Amino acid sequence: MVSPKTQKIFIIVIVLLLLGVFGYRVFTKEPDVLVDESAVLSDTEIAGKDILILVEKLKAISIDQSLFSSPMFSNLRDFSQTVFPESKGRTNPFATIGSDGSFSVTPTATTTDRR
């Protein structure tokens, strides 16, 4: 005959195994979702629909052409400034100074003799 202590351990182990199997099946089970295959849209179809919606909104925009012949439009001034080309810097601005050969660094000796 099996001792009562061994029976308790055996029952505890069986209960833990059953709980483990139940927990594994609950947490690893994929959800049962009924999906209509024709209703699933890919990312490109969604992006395409967004673009078509934007195109329809742009088609609805109308600009009054009389705006361009009004005196307020003709009095507008262009204040843009021309950008003149400037000299380029070093070929590699992150290189140590003097390593690219574009210029050389000459050390200067400075003595400060205070007596």
C-alpha positions as CSV (number, residue, x, y, z in Angstrom):
1,M,0.0,0.0,0.0
2,V,1.1,3.6,-0.8
3,S,1.6,5.9,2.1
4,P,-0.8,8.9,2.4
5,K,2.1,11.4,2.0
6,T,2.9,9.8,-1.4
7,Q,-0.7,9.9,-2.4
8,K,-0.9,13.6,-1.7
9,I,2.2,14.3,-3.7
10,F,0.9,12.2,-6.6
11,I,-2.5,14.1,-6.6
12,I,-0.7,17.5,-6.4
13,V,1.5,16.6,-9.3
14,I,-1.5,15.4,-11.4
15,V,-3.5,18.6,-10.6
16,L,-0.5,20.8,-11.5
17,L,0.0,18.9,-14.8
18,L,-3.7,19.3,-15.7
19,L,-3.6,23.1,-14.8
20,G,-0.4,23.4,-16.9
21,V,-2.0,21.7,-19.9
22,F,-5.2,23.7,-19.6
23,G,-3.2,27.0,-19.3
24,Y,-1.0,26.1,-22.3
25,R,-4.1,25.4,-24.4
26,V,-5.9,28.6,-23.3
27,F,-2.9,30.9,-23.9
28,T,-1.6,29.4,-27.1
29,K,-4.9,29.0,-28.8
30,E,-5.4,31.3,-31.8
31,P,-8.7,33.2,-31.7
32,D,-11.5,31.8,-33.8
33,V,-12.4,34.7,-36.1
34,L,-14.6,34.3,-39.1
35,V,-13.1,36.5,-41.8
36,D,-14.6,37.0,-45.2
37,E,-11.7,36.6,-47.6
38,S,-13.1,39.3,-49.9
39,A,-13.3,41.8,-47.1
40,V,-9.6,41.6,-46.2
41,L,-7.8,44.5,-47.8
42,S,-4.0,44.6,-48.3
43,D,-1.9,47.7,-47.4
44,T,-1.6,48.7,-51.1
45,E,-5.4,48.6,-51.5
46,I,-5.9,50.8,-48.4
47,A,-3.2,53.3,-49.7
48,G,-4.8,53.2,-53.1
49,K,-8.2,54.1,-51.7
50,D,-6.7,57.0,-49.7
51,I,-5.1,58.4,-52.8
52,L,-8.4,58.1,-54.7
53,I,-10.2,59.9,-51.9
54,L,-7.6,62.7,-52.1
55,V,-7.9,63.0,-55.9
56,E,-11.7,63.3,-55.6
57,K,-11.3,66.1,-53.0
58,L,-8.8,67.9,-55.3
59,K,-11.2,67.7,-58.2
60,A,-13.9,69.4,-56.1
61,I,-11.6,72.5,-55.6
62,S,-12.3,75.4,-57.9
63,I,-10.2,78.6,-58.2
64,D,-11.8,81.8,-59.2
65,Q,-9.8,83.0,-62.3
66,S,-10.7,86.6,-61.8
67,L,-8.2,86.6,-58.8
68,F,-5.3,86.7,-61.3
69,S,-6.6,89.8,-63.1
70,S,-7.4,91.8,-60.0
71,P,-5.2,94.9,-59.1
72,M,-4.2,93.3,-55.8
73,F,-2.6,90.4,-57.5
74,S,-0.9,92.5,-60.1
75,N,0.6,94.8,-57.3
76,L,2.3,91.8,-55.6
77,R,6.1,92.2,-55.6
78,D,8.8,89.5,-55.6
79,F,11.3,90.1,-52.7
80,S,13.3,87.0,-53.3
81,Q,17.1,87.4,-53.2
82,T,19.6,85.6,-55.4
83,V,22.0,83.2,-53.7
84,F,25.5,83.6,-54.8
85,P,27.8,80.6,-54.8
86,E,30.4,80.5,-52.1
87,S,33.8,78.8,-51.8
88,K,33.8,75.2,-50.7
89,G,35.3,74.1,-47.4
90,R,37.5,71.1,-46.7
91,T,36.9,67.9,-48.6
92,N,36.4,66.0,-45.3
93,P,35.4,68.4,-42.5
94,F,35.7,65.6,-39.9
95,A,39.3,64.8,-40.7
96,T,42.1,66.0,-38.4
97,I,43.5,69.4,-39.4
98,G,46.4,69.1,-41.8
99,S,45.6,65.5,-42.9
100,D,43.7,66.4,-46.1
101,G,46.6,68.4,-47.6
102,S,44.4,71.4,-48.4
103,F,46.4,73.6,-46.0
104,S,49.2,73.0,-43.5
105,V,49.4,74.0,-39.9
106,T,52.6,75.6,-38.9
107,P,53.3,75.7,-35.2
108,T,54.3,79.0,-33.9
109,A,56.6,79.3,-30.9
110,T,55.4,81.8,-28.4
111,T,57.4,82.5,-25.3
112,T,56.3,84.6,-22.5
113,D,59.2,85.5,-20.4
114,R,58.1,87.6,-17.4
115,R,60.9,88.7,-15.1
